[in-house]
Amino acid sequence: MSAKHTLLIVVGIILIAGLLVGCSSKAEDATFIGYKQRPVDDNTPGIAIVQLESGEPAEAICKYSSLENGAAIKVTKNGKSYEVISVSPDWK
């Protein structure tokens, strides 16, 4: 019974680790709506208002200072917030 219990614990840990990796930041398409706070420079990112592919609005940390309304962007979820990781046509 001890070996079976240990095996169940190991399988559970592997499943939880797999879920965490699967939920890690995956690039998501979004549309730039406007700035809540425009970035000052590379060391001081701003906050962009974006519309996610799902249609939901969100705030995203943004280092790009010359985005135009309606621009296609890619964001990743970073904890409870989002971050703009690339802009069209400069997809990375």
C-alpha positions, 0 to 999 in steps of 0.5 A, a space after each residue: 500500500 505504501 508503494 501505491 500511495 507514493 505512486 499516487 503522490 508522484 502522479 499527482 505532482 506531475 499532473 499539477 506541474 503539467 497544469 502549471 506549465 500549460 497555464 503559463 503565459 501563452 501569446 494571445 492576440 489583442 487590439 490596442 485601444 489606447 494608453 492609460 499611461 504612455 511609456 516614458 522610456 525603456 526603463 519606465 513602461 506604460 499601461 495600455 488598454 487592450 481588447 483581448 481576442 475574447 472581446 474582454 477589455 484589459 490593462 497591459 504593461 506596455 513598452 511601446 510608445 507609438 501604438 495607434 488605436 486599433 493596432 494588432 498586438 500580442 499579449 501574455 498573461 503575467 499573473 493577474 495582469 497582461 503584458 504587450 510582447 509584440 506589435 504588428 508587423 513586428 511579430 516575434 
